[in-house]
Protein backbone atom coordinates (compact mmCIF):
# COMPACT_ATOMS: atom_id res chain seq x y z
CA UNK A 1 0.00 0.00 0.00
CA UNK A 2 1.25 3.48 -0.81
CA UNK A 3 2.55 5.64 2.03
CA UNK A 4 0.78 8.76 3.20
CA UNK A 5 3.12 10.82 1.05
CA UNK A 6 1.21 12.20 -1.91
CA UNK A 7 2.69 12.21 -5.37
CA UNK A 8 1.48 15.59 -6.52
CA UNK A 9 1.56 15.05 -10.27
CA UNK A 10 -1.13 14.38 -12.83
CA UNK A 11 -1.21 10.66 -13.45
CA UNK A 12 -3.63 7.79 -13.17
CA UNK A 13 -3.88 5.54 -10.14
CA UNK A 14 -2.25 2.73 -12.12
CA UNK A 15 0.66 4.97 -13.10
CA UNK A 16 1.13 6.04 -9.46
CA UNK A 17 1.23 2.38 -8.43
CA UNK A 18 3.87 1.64 -11.05
CA UNK A 19 5.94 4.66 -10.01
CA UNK A 20 5.66 3.71 -6.34
CA UNK A 21 6.74 0.14 -7.12
CA UNK A 22 9.73 1.34 -9.16
CA UNK A 23 10.70 3.54 -6.23
CA UNK A 24 10.43 0.64 -3.80
CA UNK A 25 12.42 -1.64 -6.11
CA UNK A 26 15.27 0.76 -6.73
CA UNK A 27 15.69 -0.68 -10.22
CA UNK A 28 13.58 -3.32 -11.96
CA UNK A 29 12.47 -4.66 -15.31
CA UNK A 30 8.92 -4.37 -16.61
CA UNK A 31 8.46 -8.12 -16.06
CA UNK A 32 9.58 -7.89 -12.42
CA UNK A 33 7.33 -4.90 -11.81
CA UNK A 34 4.39 -6.71 -13.42
CA UNK A 35 4.92 -9.69 -11.14
CA UNK A 36 4.96 -7.45 -8.07
CA UNK A 37 1.86 -5.56 -9.19
CA UNK A 38 -0.03 -8.63 -10.37
CA UNK A 39 -0.63 -7.26 -13.86
CA UNK A 40 0.65 -7.86 -17.37
CA UNK A 41 4.13 -6.76 -18.54
CA UNK A 42 2.59 -5.02 -21.56
CA UNK A 43 0.38 -2.87 -19.30
CA UNK A 44 3.37 -1.98 -17.12
CA UNK A 45 5.43 -1.03 -20.18
CA UNK A 46 2.67 1.33 -21.33
CA UNK A 47 2.67 3.07 -17.94
CA UNK A 48 6.47 3.18 -17.88
CA UNK A 49 6.49 4.83 -21.30
CA UNK A 50 4.24 7.61 -19.98
CA UNK A 51 6.31 8.02 -16.82
CA UNK A 52 9.52 8.08 -18.85
CA UNK A 53 8.18 10.73 -21.22
CA UNK A 54 7.31 12.84 -18.16
CA UNK A 55 10.84 12.51 -16.80
CA UNK A 56 9.83 10.50 -13.73
CA UNK A 57 11.67 7.30 -14.64
CA UNK A 58 14.76 6.49 -16.69
CA UNK A 59 16.13 3.20 -17.92
CA UNK A 60 19.32 1.44 -18.84
CA UNK A 61 19.78 -1.69 -20.90
CA UNK A 62 21.68 -4.82 -19.94
CA UNK A 63 21.89 -8.41 -21.15
CA UNK A 64 19.25 -10.68 -19.64
CA UNK A 65 19.66 -14.32 -18.69
CA UNK A 66 18.38 -15.39 -22.08
CA UNK A 67 20.97 -13.23 -23.81
CA UNK A 68 18.37 -10.71 -24.93
CA UNK A 69 18.66 -7.08 -23.77
CA UNK A 70 16.48 -6.08 -20.83
CA UNK A 71 15.49 -2.54 -19.88
CA UNK A 72 15.86 -1.78 -16.18
CA UNK A 73 13.88 1.19 -14.85
CA UNK A 74 14.62 3.52 -11.94
CA UNK A 75 13.16 6.79 -10.65
CA UNK A 76 14.79 10.09 -11.51
CA UNK A 77 15.66 12.92 -9.14
CA UNK A 78 12.40 14.57 -10.15
CA UNK A 79 10.54 11.98 -8.10
CA UNK A 80 12.50 12.69 -4.90
CA UNK A 81 10.73 16.00 -4.42
CA UNK A 82 7.37 14.29 -4.94
CA UNK A 83 7.96 11.97 -1.98
CA UNK A 84 9.14 14.71 0.37
CA UNK A 85 7.57 17.74 1.96
CA UNK A 86 8.45 20.82 -0.09
CA UNK A 87 7.16 23.44 2.37
CA UNK A 88 9.60 26.37 2.38
CA UNK A 89 12.23 24.03 0.91
CA UNK A 90 13.71 26.50 -1.55
CA UNK A 91 14.08 29.14 1.15
CA UNK A 92 15.70 26.65 3.53
CA UNK A 93 18.28 25.63 0.94
CA UNK A 94 19.05 29.24 0.09
CA UNK A 95 19.51 30.13 3.77
CA UNK A 96 21.75 27.11 4.36
CA UNK A 97 23.86 28.09 1.36
CA UNK A 98 24.27 31.65 2.66
CA UNK A 99 25.09 30.36 6.13
CA UNK A 100 27.72 27.97 4.78
CA UNK A 101 29.41 30.84 2.92
CA UNK A 102 29.24 33.37 5.76
CA UNK A 103 29.77 31.31 8.93
CA UNK A 104 30.91 27.69 8.51
CA UNK A 105 30.98 27.11 12.27
CA UNK A 106 27.36 28.17 12.72
CA UNK A 107 26.45 26.16 9.60
CA UNK A 108 27.83 23.00 11.24
CA UNK A 109 26.07 23.84 14.49
CA UNK A 110 22.70 24.02 12.73
CA UNK A 111 23.02 20.38 11.63
CA UNK A 112 24.35 19.36 15.04
CA UNK A 113 21.37 20.92 16.82
CA UNK A 114 19.04 19.15 14.41
CA UNK A 115 20.73 15.85 15.18
CA UNK A 116 20.38 16.38 18.93
CA UNK A 117 16.70 17.22 18.56
CA UNK A 118 16.04 14.03 16.59
CA UNK A 119 17.93 11.96 19.18
CA UNK A 120 15.76 13.40 21.99
CA UNK A 121 12.59 12.71 20.00
CA UNK A 122 13.47 9.10 19.20
CA UNK A 123 15.48 7.74 22.11
CA UNK A 124 12.61 7.26 24.60
CA UNK A 125 10.53 5.43 21.98
CA UNK A 126 13.21 2.73 21.68
CA UNK A 127 13.94 2.05 25.36
CA UNK A 128 13.69 -1.57 26.45
CA UNK A 129 13.65 -3.05 22.95
CA UNK A 130 15.97 -5.52 21.26
CA UNK A 131 18.30 -4.33 18.50
CA UNK A 132 15.97 -5.55 15.75
CA UNK A 133 12.94 -4.01 17.47
CA UNK A 134 14.79 -0.71 17.70
CA UNK A 135 15.74 -0.76 14.02
CA UNK A 136 12.14 -1.60 13.09
CA UNK A 137 10.96 1.27 15.30
CA UNK A 138 13.48 3.60 13.68
CA UNK A 139 12.27 2.50 10.23
CA UNK A 140 8.68 3.31 11.20
CA UNK A 141 9.66 6.80 12.35
CA UNK A 142 11.68 7.44 9.20
CA UNK A 143 8.83 6.23 7.00
CA UNK A 144 6.54 8.75 8.66
CA UNK A 145 9.03 11.40 7.54
CA UNK A 146 8.92 10.17 3.94
CA UNK A 147 11.96 7.89 3.72
CA UNK A 148 10.08 4.70 2.68
CA UNK A 149 12.16 2.61 5.08
CA UNK A 150 12.20 -1.15 5.52
CA UNK A 151 14.23 -3.64 7.53
CA UNK A 152 15.61 -7.07 6.75
CA UNK A 153 17.52 -9.51 8.91
CA UNK A 154 21.09 -10.39 7.95
CA UNK A 155 23.55 -12.90 9.50
CA UNK A 156 25.06 -12.53 12.97
CA UNK A 157 21.82 -11.26 14.55
CA UNK A 158 22.12 -8.07 12.56
CA UNK A 159 19.77 -5.90 10.48
CA UNK A 160 19.88 -3.86 7.32
CA UNK A 161 17.81 -0.68 7.11
CA UNK A 162 17.05 0.51 3.56
CA UNK A 163 15.74 3.99 2.76
CA UNK A 164 14.06 3.88 -0.65
CA UNK A 165 13.44 7.62 -0.71
CA UNK A 166 15.31 10.60 0.69
CA UNK A 167 12.95 13.04 2.39
CA UNK A 168 15.68 15.70 2.43
CA UNK A 169 17.20 14.96 -0.98
CA UNK A 170 17.35 18.61 -2.04
CA UNK A 171 19.44 19.33 1.08
CA UNK A 172 21.45 16.08 1.21
CA UNK A 173 22.47 16.26 -2.45
CA UNK A 174 23.99 19.71 -1.84
CA UNK A 175 25.23 19.61 1.74
CA UNK A 176 27.25 16.53 2.70
CA UNK A 177 26.91 17.38 6.37
CA UNK A 178 23.24 16.30 6.20
CA UNK A 179 24.31 12.71 5.50
CA UNK A 180 27.08 12.81 8.09
CA UNK A 181 24.72 13.90 10.87
CA UNK A 182 22.17 11.28 9.77
CA UNK A 183 24.72 8.53 10.36
CA UNK A 184 25.77 10.07 13.69
CA UNK A 185 22.10 10.22 14.73
CA UNK A 186 21.65 6.50 14.12
CA UNK A 187 24.83 5.66 16.00
CA UNK A 188 23.79 7.73 19.02
CA UNK A 189 20.29 6.27 19.42
CA UNK A 190 21.65 2.72 18.97
CA UNK A 191 24.93 2.74 20.93
CA UNK A 192 24.85 -1.04 21.31
CA UNK A 193 25.32 -1.47 17.55
CA UNK A 194 28.05 -0.83 15.03
CA UNK A 195 26.27 1.19 12.32
CA UNK A 196 27.71 1.21 8.82
CA UNK A 197 26.36 2.89 5.70
CA UNK A 198 26.60 0.35 2.87
CA UNK A 199 24.76 2.21 0.10
CA UNK A 200 24.48 5.94 -0.51
CA UNK A 201 22.22 7.78 -2.95
CA UNK A 202 24.56 10.76 -3.07
CA UNK A 203 27.32 8.40 -4.21
CA UNK A 204 25.13 7.09 -7.04
CA UNK A 205 23.14 4.24 -5.45
CA UNK A 206 19.39 3.96 -5.89
CA UNK A 207 18.88 3.76 -2.10
CA UNK A 208 20.60 4.54 1.17
CA UNK A 209 21.23 1.46 3.31
CA UNK A 210 22.70 0.90 6.75
CA UNK A 211 23.77 -2.24 8.59
CA UNK A 212 23.32 -2.55 12.35
CA UNK A 213 25.49 -5.18 14.03
CA UNK A 214 25.71 -5.97 17.77
CA UNK A 215 29.04 -4.72 19.09
CA UNK A 216 29.84 -8.22 20.37
CA UNK A 217 29.77 -9.50 16.77
CA UNK A 218 32.52 -8.81 14.20
CA UNK A 219 31.56 -6.67 11.22
CA UNK A 220 31.36 -8.42 7.87
CA UNK A 221 32.41 -7.03 4.52
CA UNK A 222 30.30 -4.31 2.96
CA UNK A 223 27.96 -5.00 0.08
CA UNK A 224 29.71 -6.33 -2.98
CA UNK A 225 31.18 -3.54 -5.04
CA UNK A 226 30.55 -0.82 -2.42
CA UNK A 227 33.20 1.55 -1.10
CA UNK A 228 33.65 2.64 2.51
CA UNK A 229 30.65 4.92 2.97
CA UNK A 230 30.84 5.46 6.72
CA UNK A 231 32.53 8.83 6.59
CA UNK A 232 29.81 10.80 4.83
C-alpha positions in Angstrom: 0.0 0.0 0.0 1.3 3.5 -0.8 2.5 5.6 2.0 0.8 8.8 3.2 3.1 10.8 1.1 1.2 12.2 -1.9 2.7 12.2 -5.4 1.5 15.6 -6.5 1.6 15.1 -10.3 -1.1 14.4 -12.8 -1.2 10.7 -13.5 -3.6 7.8 -13.2 -3.9 5.5 -10.1 -2.2 2.7 -12.1 0.7 5.0 -13.1 1.1 6.0 -9.5 1.2 2.4 -8.4 3.9 1.6 -11.1 5.9 4.7 -10.0 5.7 3.7 -6.3 6.7 0.1 -7.1 9.7 1.3 -9.2 10.7 3.5 -6.2 10.4 0.6 -3.8 12.4 -1.6 -6.1 15.3 0.8 -6.7 15.7 -0.7 -10.2 13.6 -3.3 -12.0 12.5 -4.7 -15.3 8.9 -4.4 -16.6 8.5 -8.1 -16.1 9.6 -7.9 -12.4 7.3 -4.9 -11.8 4.4 -6.7 -13.4 4.9 -9.7 -11.1 5.0 -7.4 -8.1 1.9 -5.6 -9.2 0.0 -8.6 -10.4 -0.6 -7.3 -13.9 0.7 -7.9 -17.4 4.1 -6.8 -18.5 2.6 -5.0 -21.6 0.4 -2.9 -19.3 3.4 -2.0 -17.1 5.4 -1.0 -20.2 2.7 1.3 -21.3 2.7 3.1 -17.9 6.5 3.2 -17.9 6.5 4.8 -21.3 4.2 7.6 -20.0 6.3 8.0 -16.8 9.5 8.1 -18.8 8.2 10.7 -21.2 7.3 12.8 -18.2 10.8 12.5 -16.8 9.8 10.5 -13.7 11.7 7.3 -14.6 14.8 6.5 -16.7 16.1 3.2 -17.9 19.3 1.4 -18.8 19.8 -1.7 -20.9 21.7 -4.8 -19.9 21.9 -8.4 -21.2 19.2 -10.7 -19.6 19.7 -14.3 -18.7 18.4 -15.4 -22.1 21.0 -13.2 -23.8 18.4 -10.7 -24.9 18.7 -7.1 -23.8 16.5 -6.1 -20.8 15.5 -2.5 -19.9 15.9 -1.8 -16.2 13.9 1.2 -14.9 14.6 3.5 -11.9 13.2 6.8 -10.6 14.8 10.1 -11.5 15.7 12.9 -9.1 12.4 14.6 -10.1 10.5 12.0 -8.1 12.5 12.7 -4.9 10.7 16.0 -4.4 7.4 14.3 -4.9 8.0 12.0 -2.0 9.1 14.7 0.4 7.6 17.7 2.0 8.5 20.8 -0.1 7.2 23.4 2.4 9.6 26.4 2.4 12.2 24.0 0.9 13.7 26.5 -1.6 14.1 29.1 1.2 15.7 26.6 3.5 18.3 25.6 0.9 19.0 29.2 0.1 19.5 30.1 3.8 21.8 27.1 4.4 23.9 28.1 1.4 24.3 31.6 2.7 25.1 30.4 6.1 27.7 28.0 4.8 29.4 30.8 2.9 29.2 33.4 5.8 29.8 31.3 8.9 30.9 27.7 8.5 31.0 27.1 12.3 27.4 28.2 12.7 26.5 26.2 9.6 27.8 23.0 11.2 26.1 23.8 14.5 22.7 24.0 12.7 23.0 20.4 11.6 24.4 19.4 15.0 21.4 20.9 16.8 19.0 19.2 14.4 20.7 15.8 15.2 20.4 16.4 18.9 16.7 17.2 18.6 16.0 14.0 16.6 17.9 12.0 19.2 15.8 13.4 22.0 12.6 12.7 20.0 13.5 9.1 19.2 15.5 7.7 22.1 12.6 7.3 24.6 10.5 5.4 22.0 13.2 2.7 21.7 13.9 2.1 25.4 13.7 -1.6 26.5 13.6 -3.1 22.9 16.0 -5.5 21.3 18.3 -4.3 18.5 16.0 -5.5 15.8 12.9 -4.0 17.5 14.8 -0.7 17.7 15.7 -0.8 14.0 12.1 -1.6 13.1 11.0 1.3 15.3 13.5 3.6 13.7 12.3 2.5 10.2 8.7 3.3 11.2 9.7 6.8 12.4 11.7 7.4 9.2 8.8 6.2 7.0 6.5 8.8 8.7 9.0 11.4 7.5 8.9 10.2 3.9 12.0 7.9 3.7 10.1 4.7 2.7 12.2 2.6 5.1 12.2 -1.2 5.5 14.2 -3.6 7.5 15.6 -7.1 6.7 17.5 -9.5 8.9 21.1 -10.4 7.9 23.5 -12.9 9.5 25.1 -12.5 13.0 21.8 -11.3 14.6 22.1 -8.1 12.6 19.8 -5.9 10.5 19.9 -3.9 7.3 17.8 -0.7 7.1 17.0 0.5 3.6 15.7 4.0 2.8 14.1 3.9 -0.7 13.4 7.6 -0.7 15.3 10.6 0.7 13.0 13.0 2.4 15.7 15.7 2.4 17.2 15.0 -1.0 17.4 18.6 -2.0 19.4 19.3 1.1 21.4 16.1 1.2 22.5 16.3 -2.4 24.0 19.7 -1.8 25.2 19.6 1.7 27.2 16.5 2.7 26.9 17.4 6.4 23.2 16.3 6.2 24.3 12.7 5.5 27.1 12.8 8.1 24.7 13.9 10.9 22.2 11.3 9.8 24.7 8.5 10.4 25.8 10.1 13.7 22.1 10.2 14.7 21.7 6.5 14.1 24.8 5.7 16.0 23.8 7.7 19.0 20.3 6.3 19.4 21.6 2.7 19.0 24.9 2.7 20.9 24.8 -1.0 21.3 25.3 -1.5 17.5 28.0 -0.8 15.0 26.3 1.2 12.3 27.7 1.2 8.8 26.4 2.9 5.7 26.6 0.3 2.9 24.8 2.2 0.1 24.5 5.9 -0.5 22.2 7.8 -2.9 24.6 10.8 -3.1 27.3 8.4 -4.2 25.1 7.1 -7.0 23.1 4.2 -5.4 19.4 4.0 -5.9 18.9 3.8 -2.1 20.6 4.5 1.2 21.2 1.5 3.3 22.7 0.9 6.8 23.8 -2.2 8.6 23.3 -2.5 12.4 25.5 -5.2 14.0 25.7 -6.0 17.8 29.0 -4.7 19.1 29.8 -8.2 20.4 29.8 -9.5 16.8 32.5 -8.8 14.2 31.6 -6.7 11.2 31.4 -8.4 7.9 32.4 -7.0 4.5 30.3 -4.3 3.0 28.0 -5.0 0.1 29.7 -6.3 -3.0 31.2 -3.5 -5.0 30.6 -0.8 -2.4 33.2 1.6 -1.1 33.7 2.6 2.5 30.6 4.9 3.0 30.8 5.5 6.7 32.5 8.8 6.6 29.8 10.8 4.8 
